Amino acid sequence: MTEPKIKILIVEDHELTRLALKTSLKQSDCLAIVAEAENGLEAIEQCQQKHIDLVLMDVSMPKMDGIQASQEISKLNPNIKIIMLTQYDNDSDIMASLAAGATGYCLKDIATDRLLAAIHSVYNGDIWFDSRIAEKILRNYTNPKVENANNNCDKDPYNLIEPLSVREQEVLSLIVDGLSNLEIGQKLFISLPTVKSHVRNILSKLNCSDRTQAAVQAMRRGLV
């Protein structure tokens, strides 16, 4: 039985950029571009009118920017995945995008194969950041002011309730490197369900709610 295609909405105010994205995405038989929008308001309308699985969202647009649109779309349908695709990597846009519900953030110069990998990872429930973006996020999380306000992990920086296994340490190291669950499985020659099980155990042992916090704690505690 053929797997259903991932239904994509491209939100970009520059026509040539939209065309380039469509051309790149057509390389994958697993994707279907079902709608386009030139601004955030149109993006919300498209999400109301059509079945959308994933949105590729530009940050800076007229009428309504991508961050505002992401907030509204996340309220409208939390199941719709959002990847911010922008030429900017400033800290405020990155953190605002995450707060708005985006689970991916890529720069527009991303290679096509990496963009396709990002789409599949985010669609499957993972978080995806360009390596340059991940570095900025980690810097924000490890900033003392941010950490004191937002850190939900175990306050003891060294002792774990239960130690990580050797395999969990390997998985954690690859999370810190920015690899998706699928890439971790391929790297370690283990199945995707096994990877997800290891990730759940790691989050539980580190008392963290997401992969980003786990990566930060791994670096703070010297676990990798």
N, CA and C of each residue as an Amber inpcrd file, in Angstrom:
protein
   672
   0.8430000  -1.1920000   0.0000000   0.0000000   0.0000000   0.0000000
   0.8770000   1.2390000   0.0000000   0.5770000   2.1970000  -0.8740000
   1.3840000   3.4020000  -1.0060000   1.1650000   4.3260000   0.1810000
   2.2560000   4.8320000   0.7420000   2.1680000   5.7740000   1.8460000
   1.5730000   7.0900000   1.3610000   0.6820000   7.7280000   2.1510000
   0.1210000   9.0230000   1.7460000   1.2110000  10.0920000   1.6810000
   1.0780000  10.9900000   0.7410000   2.0730000  12.0420000   0.5960000
   1.9040000  13.1020000   1.6910000   3.0240000  13.7120000   2.0590000
   3.0000000  14.8080000   3.0260000   2.5060000  16.0570000   2.2980000
   1.4170000  16.6330000   2.7680000   0.8050000  17.7780000   2.1020000
   1.4460000  19.0700000   2.6030000   2.0740000  19.7880000   1.6770000
   2.8970000  20.9470000   2.0080000   2.2210000  22.2570000   1.6100000
   2.3140000  23.2480000   2.4930000   1.9520000  24.6340000   2.1830000
   3.2300000  25.4660000   2.1820000   3.5080000  26.1470000   1.0790000
   4.6750000  27.0330000   0.9920000   4.2120000  28.4670000   1.2100000
   4.7890000  29.1280000   2.2030000   4.4320000  30.5110000   2.5190000
   5.6660000  31.3810000   2.2990000   5.6520000  32.1410000   1.2520000
   6.8210000  32.9360000   0.8280000   6.3330000  34.0760000  -0.0650000
   6.7700000  35.2890000   0.2290000   6.2590000  36.4330000  -0.5340000
   7.0000000  36.6650000  -1.8520000   8.1350000  36.0130000  -2.0460000
   8.8740000  36.1860000  -3.3050000   8.5490000  35.0360000  -4.2580000
   8.0160000  35.3640000  -5.4070000   7.5580000  34.3550000  -6.3580000
   8.6800000  33.4320000  -6.8200000   9.8510000  34.0100000  -7.0950000
  10.9640000  33.1940000  -7.5820000  11.4290000  32.2020000  -6.5150000
  11.3940000  32.6280000  -5.2540000  11.7790000  31.7250000  -4.1700000
  10.7760000  30.5920000  -4.0310000   9.4890000  30.9120000  -4.1670000
   8.4710000  29.8650000  -4.1240000   8.6820000  28.8590000  -5.2550000
   8.9900000  29.3760000  -6.4340000   9.2230000  28.5020000  -7.5820000
  10.4200000  27.5890000  -7.3370000  11.4780000  28.1550000  -6.7630000
  12.6740000  27.3600000  -6.4690000  12.3650000  26.2600000  -5.4500000
  11.5680000  26.6020000  -4.4480000  11.1890000  25.6130000  -3.4380000
  10.3640000  24.4910000  -4.0670000   9.3930000  24.8600000  -4.8900000
   8.5560000  23.8410000  -5.5400000   9.4070000  22.9160000  -6.4030000
  10.3540000  23.4980000  -7.1220000  11.2250000  22.6920000  -7.9800000
  12.0450000  21.7140000  -7.1520000  12.5520000  22.1850000  -6.0210000
  13.3600000  21.3220000  -5.1520000  12.5260000  20.1990000  -4.5460000
  11.3230000  20.5440000  -4.0810000  10.4960000  19.5650000  -3.3840000
   9.9210000  18.5130000  -4.3180000   9.8110000  18.8490000  -5.5870000
   9.2840000  17.8870000  -6.5520000  10.2310000  16.7120000  -6.7660000
  11.4450000  16.8190000  -6.2330000  12.3810000  15.7080000  -6.3330000
  11.9390000  14.5170000  -5.4810000  11.0440000  14.7720000  -4.5340000
  10.5770000  13.7080000  -3.6480000   9.1580000  13.2940000  -4.0260000
   8.9700000  12.0040000  -4.2270000   7.6430000  11.4720000  -4.5420000
   6.7570000  11.4030000  -3.3050000   7.3410000  11.6760000  -2.1410000
   6.5860000  11.5670000  -0.8940000   5.8720000  12.8650000  -0.5170000
   6.1370000  13.9340000  -1.2760000   5.5850000  15.2420000  -0.9450000
   4.5760000  15.6980000  -1.9840000   3.5990000  16.4670000  -1.5330000
   2.6300000  17.0750000  -2.4370000   2.4230000  18.5290000  -2.0240000
   2.7460000  19.4520000  -2.9190000   2.5320000  20.8720000  -2.6340000
   1.0770000  21.1840000  -2.9560000   0.2750000  21.3710000  -1.9330000
  -1.1680000  21.5310000  -2.1210000  -1.6180000  22.9880000  -2.0550000
  -0.7320000  23.8880000  -1.6020000  -1.1360000  25.2940000  -1.5000000
   0.0880000  26.1930000  -1.3920000  -0.1200000  27.4630000  -1.7520000
   0.9050000  28.4900000  -1.6170000   0.2740000  29.7350000  -1.0030000
   1.1010000  30.5480000  -0.3720000   0.6210000  31.8030000   0.2060000
   1.7370000  32.8330000   0.1530000   1.3550000  34.1030000   0.0430000
   2.3260000  35.1830000  -0.0520000   2.5280000  35.9090000   1.2690000
   1.6790000  35.6290000   2.2540000   1.8210000  36.2700000   3.5610000
   1.1330000  35.4190000   4.6180000   1.2600000  35.8410000   5.8580000
   0.7230000  35.0590000   6.9530000  -0.7820000  34.9280000   6.9510000
  -1.4780000  35.9820000   6.5540000  -2.9390000  35.9320000   6.5130000
  -3.4210000  34.8860000   5.5160000  -2.7970000  34.8600000   4.3390000
  -3.1560000  33.8560000   3.3400000  -2.8190000  32.4480000   3.8380000
  -1.7370000  32.3360000   4.5860000  -1.3430000  31.0260000   5.1200000
  -2.4090000  30.4820000   6.0560000  -2.9360000  31.3320000   6.9230000
  -3.9850000  30.9120000   7.8520000  -5.2240000  30.4780000   7.0820000
  -5.5940000  31.2320000   6.0580000  -6.7510000  30.8890000   5.2330000
  -6.5700000  29.5260000   4.5660000  -5.3770000  29.2950000   4.0500000
  -5.1170000  28.0110000   3.3790000  -5.2200000  26.8520000   4.3690000
  -4.7440000  27.0670000   5.5960000  -4.8140000  26.0150000   6.6070000
  -6.2500000  25.7470000   7.0440000  -7.0930000  26.7450000   6.9220000
  -8.5090000  26.5690000   7.2560000  -9.2640000  25.8540000   6.1370000
  -8.8370000  26.0850000   4.8990000  -9.5780000  25.5890000   3.7470000
  -9.1000000  24.2280000   3.2500000  -7.8380000  23.8900000   3.5060000
  -7.2700000  22.6700000   2.9490000  -6.6200000  21.8110000   4.0270000
  -6.4590000  20.5460000   3.7000000  -5.7520000  19.6480000   4.6240000
  -4.2580000  19.8580000   4.4260000  -3.6190000  20.4310000   5.4240000
  -2.1780000  20.7240000   5.3850000  -1.4860000  19.9070000   6.4630000
  -0.4160000  19.2220000   6.0910000   0.3790000  18.4860000   7.0770000
   1.5260000  19.3260000   7.6110000   2.1440000  20.0820000   6.7170000
   3.3700000  20.7980000   7.0890000   3.4690000  22.1160000   6.3280000
   3.9080000  23.1570000   7.0250000   4.0570000  24.4860000   6.4320000
   5.5330000  24.8660000   6.3790000   5.9880000  25.2700000   5.2100000
   7.2960000  25.9040000   5.0780000   7.0420000  27.4000000   5.1370000
   7.4810000  28.0390000   6.2060000   7.0640000  29.4000000   6.5290000
   8.2300000  30.3840000   6.5060000   8.1150000  31.3960000   5.6610000
   9.0860000  32.4890000   5.6870000   8.8260000  33.3330000   6.9370000
   9.8530000  33.9740000   7.4570000   9.6930000  34.7900000   8.6610000
   9.1860000  36.1850000   8.3100000   9.8800000  36.8660000   7.4080000
   9.5570000  38.2650000   7.0980000   8.6600000  38.3530000   5.8710000
   7.4090000  38.7880000   6.0970000   6.4440000  38.9330000   5.0030000
   5.5300000  40.1120000   5.2870000   4.9080000  40.6770000   4.2490000
   3.9630000  41.7850000   4.4590000   2.6540000  41.2930000   5.0590000
   1.8720000  42.2220000   5.5820000   0.5340000  41.9870000   6.1540000
   0.5930000  41.2140000   7.4690000   1.1830000  40.0370000   7.4560000
   1.4030000  39.2780000   8.6910000   2.6420000  38.4300000   8.5250000
   3.5850000  38.5510000   9.4720000   4.8390000  37.8060000   9.3240000
   4.6540000  36.3420000   9.7140000   5.7070000  35.5600000   9.4790000
   5.6300000  34.1230000   9.7010000   5.4780000  33.7340000  11.1590000
   6.0150000  34.5380000  12.0640000   5.9170000  34.2150000  13.4830000
   4.4780000  34.3640000  13.9670000   3.8310000  35.4660000  13.5960000
   2.4290000  35.6570000  13.9690000   1.5490000  34.5740000  13.3440000
   1.8200000  34.2820000  12.0780000   1.0330000  33.2640000  11.3840000
   1.2020000  31.8980000  12.0470000   2.4260000  31.5870000  12.4630000
   2.6840000  30.3030000  13.1220000   1.8950000  30.1800000  14.4200000
   1.8240000  31.2770000  15.1770000   1.0430000  31.2720000  16.4110000
  -0.4180000  30.9410000  16.1320000  -0.9800000  31.6030000  15.0980000
  -2.3900000  31.4050000  14.7830000  -2.6530000  30.0010000  14.2380000
  -1.7400000  29.5120000  13.3990000  -1.9140000  28.1700000  12.8280000
  -1.8070000  27.1070000  13.9190000  -0.8910000  27.2940000  14.8540000
  -0.7390000  26.3340000  15.9570000  -1.9910000  26.2890000  16.8200000
  -2.6470000  27.4410000  16.9950000  -3.9090000  27.4740000  17.7450000
  -5.0220000  26.8080000  16.9370000  -5.0120000  27.0740000  15.6380000
  -6.0400000  26.5420000  14.7510000  -5.9780000  25.0270000  14.6540000
  -4.7520000  24.5160000  14.4990000  -4.5570000  23.0680000  14.3640000
  -3.1540000  22.7060000  14.8350000  -3.0270000  22.2600000  16.0820000
  -1.6990000  21.9230000  16.6300000  -1.0080000  20.7790000  15.8920000
  -1.7660000  20.0260000  15.0980000  -1.1740000  18.9020000  14.3710000
  -0.4090000  19.3390000  13.1330000  -0.6230000  20.5600000  12.6870000
   0.1190000  21.0610000  11.5270000   1.5480000  21.3910000  11.9530000
   2.5150000  20.7920000  11.2760000   3.9220000  21.0380000  11.5810000
   4.4000000  22.2900000  10.8370000   5.3080000  23.0180000  11.4620000
   5.7970000  24.2600000  10.8630000   7.3210000  24.2830000  10.8720000
   7.8960000  24.5350000   9.7010000   9.3380000  24.7490000   9.5700000
   9.5500000  26.1770000   9.0980000  10.2860000  26.9390000   9.8690000
  10.6350000  28.2940000   9.4490000  11.7960000  28.1950000   8.4580000
  11.6390000  28.8550000   7.3300000  12.6590000  28.8200000   6.2810000
  12.9990000  30.2580000   5.9420000  14.1720000  30.7190000   6.3590000
  14.4900000  32.1320000   6.2660000  15.9690000  32.3590000   5.9820000
  16.2790000  33.5590000   5.5470000  17.6830000  33.8960000   5.3170000
  18.3320000  34.4960000   6.5610000  17.5310000  34.6990000   7.6020000
  18.0420000  35.3340000   8.8130000  18.3030000  34.3040000   9.9030000
  19.3300000  34.5430000  10.7140000  19.6190000  33.6450000  11.8250000
  19.7630000  34.4190000  13.1280000  19.0210000  35.5550000  13.2470000
  19.1520000  36.3290000  14.4810000  18.4080000  35.6460000  15.6210000
  18.9380000  35.8160000  16.8210000  18.4470000  35.0910000  17.9880000
  16.9810000  35.3550000  18.2810000  16.5360000  36.6040000  18.1390000
  15.1570000  36.9380000  18.5070000  14.1550000  36.2150000  17.6250000
  14.4200000  36.1430000  16.3110000  13.5090000  35.4390000  15.4050000
  13.4860000  33.9450000  15.7030000  14.6520000  33.3960000  16.0040000
  14.7310000  31.9620000  16.2970000  13.8930000  31.6150000  17.5150000
  14.1020000  32.3260000  18.6170000  13.3940000  32.0130000  19.8530000
  11.9130000  32.3220000  19.7400000  11.5630000  33.4010000  19.0180000
  10.1530000  33.7340000  18.8220000   9.4610000  32.6730000  17.9820000
  10.1620000  32.1280000  17.0040000   9.5900000  31.0720000  16.1610000
   9.3050000  29.8200000  16.9780000  10.2140000  29.4560000  17.8510000
  10.0190000  28.2900000  18.6990000   8.8350000  28.5000000  19.6340000
   8.7410000  29.6980000  20.1960000   7.6290000  30.0080000  21.0900000
   6.3000000  29.9920000  20.3480000   6.3440000  30.3030000  19.0400000
   5.1200000  30.3560000  18.2300000   4.6520000  28.9740000  17.7930000
   5.4640000  27.9540000  18.0150000   5.0360000  26.5980000  17.6850000
   5.8110000  25.9160000  16.5750000   6.8010000  26.5970000  15.9960000
   7.6130000  25.9720000  14.9540000   8.4960000  24.8860000  15.5660000
   8.6730000  23.7890000  14.8330000   9.5450000  22.7090000  15.3120000
  10.7040000  22.4650000  14.3560000  10.8950000  23.4120000  13.4470000
  12.0330000  23.3610000  12.5410000  12.4290000  24.7700000  12.1630000
  13.7170000  24.9820000  11.9590000  14.2060000  26.3070000  11.5830000
  15.4120000  26.1060000  10.6670000  15.2380000  26.4510000   9.3970000
  16.2970000  26.2470000   8.4120000  16.6040000  27.5560000   7.6920000
  17.8400000  27.7200000   7.3050000  18.2190000  28.8660000   6.4830000
  17.9560000  28.5500000   5.0200000  17.6900000  29.5910000   4.2340000
  17.2640000  29.3840000   2.8530000  18.3570000  28.8220000   1.9510000
  19.5900000  28.8460000   2.4120000  20.6540000  28.2700000   1.5990000
  20.8550000  26.7810000   1.8920000  19.9070000  26.1750000   2.6020000
  19.9990000  24.7550000   2.9350000  19.9810000  23.9140000   1.6580000
  20.7830000  22.8720000   1.6260000  20.8080000  21.9710000   0.4760000
  19.4780000  21.2240000   0.3820000  19.0930000  20.8810000  -0.8370000
  17.7950000  20.2320000  -1.0580000  17.6590000  18.9450000  -0.2550000
  18.7020000  18.1180000  -0.2290000  18.5910000  16.8500000   0.4960000
  18.4040000  17.0760000   1.9930000  19.0140000  18.1310000   2.5100000
  18.8470000  18.4430000   3.9330000  17.4430000  18.9740000   4.2160000
  16.9120000  19.7790000   3.2840000  15.5530000  20.2870000   3.4490000
  14.5520000  19.1400000   3.4380000  14.7340000  18.2060000   2.5220000
  13.8450000  17.0480000   2.4620000  13.9440000  16.2290000   3.7540000
  15.1510000  16.0780000   4.2650000  15.3380000  15.3530000   5.5270000
  14.6520000  16.0920000   6.6760000  14.7460000  17.4270000   6.6600000
  14.0990000  18.2350000   7.6990000  12.5880000  18.0540000   7.6550000
  12.0180000  18.0660000   6.4670000  10.5750000  17.9110000   6.3060000
  10.1190000  16.5710000   6.8600000  10.8030000  15.5130000   6.4910000
  10.4150000  14.1780000   6.9520000  10.5840000  14.0450000   8.4620000
  11.6440000  14.6220000   9.0060000  11.8800000  14.5260000  10.4490000
  10.8050000  15.2570000  11.2370000  10.5180000  16.4860000  10.8280000
   9.5100000  17.2840000  11.5350000   8.1310000  16.6500000  11.3900000
   7.8300000  16.1560000  10.2190000   6.5330000  15.4970000   9.9870000
   6.3700000  14.2900000  10.9080000   7.4700000  13.5990000  11.1730000
   7.4370000  12.4110000  12.0270000   7.5680000  12.7230000  13.5140000
   7.5380000  14.0040000  13.8590000   7.5140000  14.3890000  15.2630000
   8.8290000  14.8150000  15.8660000   9.8750000  14.8710000  15.0610000
  11.1700000  15.3110000  15.5710000  11.3030000  16.8290000  15.4530000
  12.3650000  17.3480000  16.0140000  12.7010000  18.7680000  15.9060000
  13.9330000  18.8790000  15.0170000  13.9440000  19.8640000  14.1510000
  15.0640000  20.0030000  13.2120000  15.5630000  21.4510000  13.2090000
  16.8690000  21.5990000  13.4010000  17.4940000  22.9030000  13.2830000
  18.7320000  22.8020000  12.4100000  18.9150000  23.7740000  11.5530000
  20.1830000  23.9250000  10.8630000  21.2830000  23.9670000  11.9220000
  22.4410000  23.3940000  11.6320000  23.5080000  23.3230000  12.6330000
  23.8930000  24.7070000  13.1450000  23.8280000  25.7030000  12.2740000
  24.1510000  27.0750000  12.6970000  23.0820000  27.6070000  13.6460000
  21.8490000  27.2020000  13.4310000  20.7590000  27.6220000  14.2890000
  20.8450000  26.9130000  15.6370000  21.1530000  25.6170000  15.6060000
  21.2540000  24.8350000  16.8410000  22.2820000  25.4350000  17.7890000
  23.3690000  25.9180000  17.2380000  24.4140000  26.5340000  18.0620000
  23.8760000  27.7480000  18.7990000  23.0720000  28.5600000  18.0930000
  22.5000000  29.7530000  18.7210000  21.4910000  29.3760000  19.8030000
  20.6890000  28.3320000  19.5360000  19.6950000  27.9020000  20.5080000
  20.3740000  27.4080000  21.7800000  21.4050000  26.6160000  21.6140000
  22.1360000  26.1100000  22.7810000  22.7430000  27.2580000  23.5780000
  23.2360000  28.2570000  22.8730000  23.8140000  29.4200000  23.5520000
  22.7500000  30.1510000  24.3620000  21.5290000  30.2490000  23.8160000
  20.4410000  30.8980000  24.5350000  20.0290000  30.0890000  25.7550000
  19.9430000  28.7560000  25.5810000  19.5280000  27.9140000  26.6900000
  20.5630000  27.9050000  27.8090000  21.8210000  28.0110000  27.4610000
  22.8640000  27.9530000  28.4740000  23.1780000  29.3120000  29.0510000
  22.5730000  30.3760000  28.5340000  22.7120000  31.7000000  29.1160000
  22.0880000  31.6650000  30.5130000  22.7930000  32.0930000  31.5460000
  22.2790000  31.9610000  32.9070000  20.9030000  32.5750000  33.0960000
  20.6370000  33.7350000  32.4770000  19.3450000  34.3970000  32.6820000
  18.2310000  33.5680000  32.1010000  18.4570000  33.0300000  30.9090000
  17.4520000  32.1940000  30.2710000  17.2770000  30.9050000  31.0390000
  18.4020000  30.3460000  31.4800000  18.3740000  29.0600000  32.1490000
  17.5800000  29.1330000  33.4390000  17.7990000  30.1990000  34.2160000
  17.1010000  30.3240000  35.4800000  15.6100000  30.4550000  35.2850000
  15.2000000  31.1010000  34.1780000  13.7890000  31.3330000  33.9360000
  13.1000000  30.1400000  33.3130000  13.8020000  29.4260000  32.4240000
  13.1320000  28.4450000  31.5800000  13.5630000  27.0110000  31.7700000
  14.6160000  26.7430000  32.4940000  15.1370000  25.3820000  32.5690000
  14.2380000  24.5060000  33.4320000  13.6770000  23.4400000  32.8340000
  12.8070000  22.5280000  33.5510000  13.5060000  21.2170000  33.8740000
  14.8150000  21.1540000  33.6780000  15.5350000  19.9030000  33.8880000
  15.9440000  19.7640000  35.3410000  16.4380000  18.6240000  35.6610000
  16.9230000  18.3240000  36.9900000  17.9110000  19.3970000  37.4390000
  17.6610000  20.0020000  38.5980000  18.5020000  21.1090000  39.0480000
  19.8850000  20.6520000  39.4940000  20.0210000  19.3890000  39.8230000
  21.3390000  18.8670000  40.1650000  22.1250000  18.6940000  38.8760000
  23.2150000  19.4690000  38.6790000  23.8980000  19.4510000  37.3940000
  24.7670000  18.2320000  37.1500000  24.9260000  17.3600000  38.1440000
  25.8640000  16.2600000  37.9420000  25.2630000  14.8710000  38.1750000
  24.4030000  14.7410000  39.1760000  23.9280000  13.4150000  39.5440000
  22.6550000  13.0590000  38.8120000  22.6180000  11.8660000  38.2380000
  21.4150000  11.3490000  37.6080000  20.7710000  10.3360000  38.5260000
  19.4330000  10.3050000  38.5540000  18.7240000   9.3150000  39.3590000
  19.0980000   7.9110000  38.8940000  19.2020000   7.7600000  37.5830000
  19.5950000   6.4820000  36.9920000  20.6070000   6.7650000  35.8870000
  21.7620000   6.1310000  35.8920000  22.7930000   6.4330000  34.8860000
  22.3610000   6.0220000  33.4860000  22.8880000   6.7110000  32.4990000
  22.6200000   6.3710000  31.1080000  23.4010000   5.1190000  30.7250000
  22.7860000   4.2950000  29.9070000  23.4870000   3.1370000  29.3810000
  24.4820000   3.5960000  28.3150000  25.3510000   2.6980000  27.9000000
  26.3300000   3.0370000  26.8530000  25.6120000   3.4500000  25.5760000
  24.5570000   2.7170000  25.2120000  23.8110000   3.0460000  23.9890000
  23.1000000   4.3850000  24.1260000  22.5570000   4.6590000  25.2990000
  21.8840000   5.9480000  25.5170000  22.8730000   7.0970000  25.4230000
  24.0880000   6.8860000  25.9100000  25.1140000   7.9190000  25.7780000
  25.4610000   8.1730000  24.3110000  25.4930000   7.1020000  23.5170000
  25.7530000   7.2470000  22.0880000  24.6380000   8.0370000  21.4120000
  23.3950000   7.7060000  21.7580000  22.2500000   8.4130000  21.1830000
  22.2660000   9.8750000  21.6010000  22.5520000  10.1260000  22.8780000
  22.5900000  11.4970000  23.3820000  23.6550000  12.3200000  22.6560000
  24.8120000  11.7120000  22.4240000  25.8860000  12.4030000  21.7100000
  25.4370000  12.8140000  20.3080000  24.6710000  11.9560000  19.6490000
  24.1990000  12.2600000  18.2960000  23.0800000  13.3070000  18.3260000
  22.2890000  13.3270000  19.4060000  21.2950000  14.3880000  19.5760000
  21.9930000  15.7340000  19.6830000  23.0640000  15.7720000  20.4610000
  23.8440000  17.0050000  20.6050000  24.4100000  17.4420000  19.2540000
  24.7560000  16.4700000  18.4240000  25.2820000  16.7850000  17.0840000
  24.1950000  17.2590000  16.1230000  22.9410000  17.2090000  16.5590000
  21.8490000  17.7090000  15.7410000  21.2030000  16.6920000  14.8230000
  21.4790000  15.4000000  15.0120000  20.9160000  14.3680000  14.1450000
  19.4640000  14.0770000  14.5260000  18.6580000  13.7640000  13.5360000
  17.2720000  13.3620000  13.7640000  17.2390000  11.9080000  14.2150000
  16.0680000  11.4540000  14.6680000  15.9240000  10.0480000  15.0650000
  16.2760000   9.1110000  13.9200000  15.8070000   9.4590000  12.7200000
  16.0840000   8.6190000  11.5620000  17.5870000   8.5310000  11.3000000
  18.2700000   9.6680000  11.3590000  19.7230000   9.6880000  11.1260000
  20.4700000   8.9370000  12.2150000  19.9920000   9.0280000  13.4620000
  20.6260000   8.3020000  14.5600000  20.5130000   6.7970000  14.3260000
  19.3210000   6.3680000  13.8990000  19.1220000   4.9500000  13.6180000
  20.0510000   4.4520000  12.5360000  20.2070000   5.2590000  11.4810000
  21.0910000   4.8730000  10.3820000  22.5490000   4.8510000  10.8320000
  22.8910000   5.7930000  11.6870000  24.2740000   5.8820000  12.1680000
  24.6370000   4.7010000  13.0660000  23.6950000   4.3060000  13.9110000
  23.9750000   3.2490000  14.8920000  23.4560000   1.8810000  14.4460000
  22.8330000   1.8370000  13.2500000  22.2930000   0.5850000  12.7110000
  21.2410000  -0.0270000  13.6400000  20.3360000   0.8400000  14.1180000
  19.2260000   0.3760000  14.9440000  17.9290000   0.9250000  14.3610000
  16.8060000   0.3120000  14.7000000  15.5220000   0.7000000  14.1190000
  15.0360000   2.0310000  14.7010000  14.1230000   2.6710000  13.9770000
  13.5650000   3.9440000  14.4270000  12.8120000   3.7950000  15.7540000
  11.9820000   2.7530000  15.9320000  11.3260000   2.5840000  17.2350000
  12.3230000   2.4320000  18.3840000  13.4550000   1.7610000  18.1130000
  14.4770000   1.6000000  19.1480000  15.0930000   2.9510000  19.5050000
  15.3470000   3.7660000  18.4850000  15.8910000   5.1040000  18.7370000
  14.9220000   5.9060000  19.5990000  13.6450000   5.8810000  19.2270000
  12.6400000   6.6470000  19.9780000  12.5580000   6.1790000  21.4270000
  12.7090000   4.8830000  21.6320000  12.7000000   4.3400000  22.9930000
  13.8900000   4.8660000  23.7900000  15.0820000   4.8950000  23.1530000
  16.2690000   5.4290000  23.8210000  16.0860000   6.9100000  24.1410000
  15.5050000   7.6620000  23.2100000  15.3040000   9.0990000  23.4330000
  14.3620000   9.3230000  24.6130000  13.2810000   8.5430000  24.6800000
  12.3540000   8.6640000  25.8130000  13.0640000   8.3660000  27.1400000
  13.8910000   7.3430000  27.1400000  14.6240000   6.9970000  28.3670000
  15.5920000   8.1100000  28.7600000  16.2510000   8.6850000  27.7650000
  17.2040000   9.7760000  28.0320000  16.4870000  10.9750000  28.6340000
  15.3520000  11.3630000  28.0390000  14.5940000  12.5120000  28.5520000
  14.1230000  12.2400000  29.9750000  13.7060000  11.0020000  30.2240000
  13.2420000  10.6510000  31.5640000  14.3840000  10.7180000  32.5820000
  15.5260000  10.1650000  32.2310000  16.6560000  10.1350000  33.1600000
  17.2400000  11.5200000  33.4090000  17.2020000  12.3660000  32.3870000
  17.7080000  13.7310000  32.5460000  16.6330000  14.6670000  33.0870000
  15.3940000  14.1480000  33.1940000  14.2580000  14.9460000  33.6520000
  14.0700000  16.1780000  32.7540000  14.1220000  15.9520000  31.4450000
  13.9550000  17.0260000  30.4690000  12.7060000  16.7630000  29.6330000
  12.1270000  17.8430000  29.1260000  10.8890000  17.7000000  28.3710000
  11.1070000  17.6260000  26.8740000  12.3010000  17.9860000  26.3860000
  12.5310000  17.9190000  24.9430000  14.0140000  17.6760000  24.6500000
  14.2930000  17.4520000  23.3650000  15.6520000  17.1070000  22.9200000
  16.6260000  18.2560000  23.1200000  16.1470000  19.4800000  22.9230000
  17.0300000  20.6390000  23.0750000  17.5270000  20.7610000  24.5040000
  16.6090000  20.6140000  25.4650000  17.0120000  20.6550000  26.8650000
  17.9760000  19.5170000  27.1910000  17.7150000  18.3530000  26.6200000
  18.6020000  17.2090000  26.8650000  20.0040000  17.4890000  26.3360000
  20.0830000  18.1030000  25.1550000  21.3880000  18.4370000  24.5810000
  22.1240000  19.4400000  25.4490000  21.3890000  20.4200000  25.9570000
  21.9990000  21.4240000  26.8420000  22.5200000  20.7660000  28.1120000
  21.6900000  19.9130000  28.7200000  22.1090000  19.2460000  29.9460000
  23.3030000  18.3220000  29.7160000  23.3410000  17.6770000  28.5740000
  24.4640000  16.8020000  28.2540000  25.7650000  17.5870000  28.2280000
  25.6970000  18.7880000  27.6410000  26.8990000  19.6260000  27.5700000
  27.2660000  20.1820000  28.9380000  26.2550000  20.5920000  29.7080000
  26.5280000  21.1600000  31.0360000  27.1230000  20.1220000  31.9720000
  26.6210000  18.9030000  31.8720000  27.0390000  17.8560000  32.8000000
  28.2620000  17.0900000  32.3170000  28.7140000  17.3900000  31.1260000
  29.8630000  16.6760000  30.5890000  29.5500000  15.2300000  30.2630000
  28.3080000  14.9710000  29.8290000  27.8980000  13.5960000  29.5400000
  28.3430000  13.1290000  28.1570000  28.7460000  14.0480000  27.3070000
  29.1900000  13.6860000  25.9550000  30.5190000  14.3560000  25.6670000
